[in-house]
């Protein structure tokens, strides 16, 4: 087997796993009403069920990145896949909401090990900075592809079979990855002398999880209620303690310098906003099409097929555009294009009397065209200058931004009340991020050396 073939197969395996992680996050949205009817769930139960996977996923990602750096990417990947597969096998057979919630929490914990470990292994597959940069350009669009697949395929599966079968897809991919990893993926050496920073890990995990939960339940509770304020304040206090602890730690879980670089901070903001825009579009229009237009889950899934086509086309061209124009310009252009798509959807997409072809389709094509490009460019910028021993950290931070974007930004814009205003406000945030990325492009033409984290 040639080196090129080996690399392509390794990337295909790792990419399939990354797509599946986001598929699992998104696949709950379309069949959620049917699950609620099956288990006679209240709205608060549905919100917790929809958020369970993301809570443990986001909360444990930084610790997952440290485990990948400390023990080696492939070992951490294997452990995460084992937990993820076991939880995914249990979910389809859940007899009640308690078992299903436990399975979703466990899936998220497994995913938090897998995501940063996969990026650490990817660095071993593409050891040179040039090839790794090209790989990251392709990697950046995989999450949007996973979200699209989750929303489209889950509706098809729920309509033709049962919502339970949508939980079987992650098990099949995880089991196949466990079988193929020893043959297709290189072993990755652990980083000597690296500690687990357990105090930092506990503070970060508890803080992110509590703050995320507080934001999630704002969909069912007022901001002034104890159910929102208590977890938010506790989460904020724990994250503040985490920040101070990291400044004093000898081997911090998240070195403060890692986020001090403006290029990296803006790239992470681009990832968070792009993820929020994608999640908001799927949630808002899945509900709109089924509730306001009385469409079936299958027809709702079909409505997002053009979204998937535009996403794939943009993702395929992103690498070439980054090579020609640079990742910052591509990120900015992608953010601006996505902003235009959201504004169009805000203006014309929510009127049930407006035809799909003229009211929804233009925005549903523009948005993924932009987000695929912004994800690709921002993924390159986030990992720019990161040494091999910190790849797990970079993967953990990148995926944390991807998970927290929909949670934090979505919760904030939902307070505006109107779906159309929320879409427009998110579009304005994307446009502002595009302008800031262009400003950094002018003021900092080269950041590779400055972005290095030792």
Secondary structure as UniProt FT lines:
FT   HELIX           3..26
FT   HELIX           28..39
FT   HELIX           43..71
FT   HELIX           73..91
FT   TURN            92..93
FT   HELIX           97..125
FT   HELIX           129..139
FT   TURN            140..141
FT   HELIX           142..160
FT   HELIX           163..165
FT   HELIX           166..184
FT   TURN            192..193
FT   HELIX           198..216
FT   HELIX           217..219
FT   TURN            223..224
FT   HELIX           226..248
FT   TURN            250..251
FT   HELIX           256..260
FT   HELIX           262..287
FT   HELIX           288..292
FT   HELIX           297..303
FT   HELIX           305..325
FT   HELIX           327..344
FT   HELIX           345..349
FT   TURN            352..353
FT   HELIX           356..359
FT   HELIX           361..383
FT   TURN            384..385
FT   HELIX           388..390
FT   HELIX           391..404
FT   HELIX           405..409
FT   HELIX           410..414
FT   TURN            415..416
FT   HELIX           419..443
FT   TURN            448..451
//
